[in-house]
C-alpha cells in the first residue's frame, strides 16, 4: 500500500506513529502527554478515528514535537 492508497485519516495516523517512534515514546506515553486514552491513540495511528476529531491528532503531534 502506498501513500496514495491511504485515506487521509490513515496518512495522518501513520505520520503520528512515525513521529512517536522517532521520539522513542510508547503509545501510553503519548496518551498521557496528550491527555487522551491509550485505545484512542491506537485508533488515531490506525486511521480508525476520523479527522473530525482533529484536536486529538493535533495534541498528538504537539506531544511528538511536530507542532
N, C-alpha and C positions, 0 to 999 in steps of 0.2 A: 504494500500500500504506500503510495507516495503522498506528499503533502497535498497534491491536487485532489486526491481521493478522500481526504478528511473533511468532516464538517467543521464549521467554524469553532464549535464547542470542543471538538476533539483536538483541533490545532492549538487552541489556547491551552487546553489541559496538558497537552504534550509539552508545550513550552514552559508551563509552570512546573511540571515534573522535572524537566531538564534543569531548570534554574534551582529547584530544591536540591537535586542531587549534586549539582556543582557546588552548592553551599554546604554540602555534607550534612543536610538536615533530613531527619526522618519525617514521615507523614505526621507522626504525633507531635514532633517539634513544630512543624508548620501550623498544624491545627491549633496548638496552644498559643503560638505567636499571633496568628490571625484571628483568634478568638472564635473559631468555628469547630465543629465536631470532626473527629477523625474520619468517620464514614463520608462526610461531606467533602473533605479534601480528596479522598479516594474517588468519589463521583466526579469531582471537578477534573481531576487528572485523566479520568477515563472518558471524559467528554459526555458524561451522562447528565450533567447539570446544564440547563440552558443558560445562554448568556444574558437572559433577562435578570439573572441573579449575578450580574457582573460585579457588584460591590464586593462579593466574596472573592471573586477572581482577582480583583484589584488588591484586596487585602493580602492575598497570597503572593502576588507579585511584589508588593512593597516589602513583605517579610523576607523575600528572597533577594532583595536589593535591586529589583528591576525598575522601581518607581521611586 
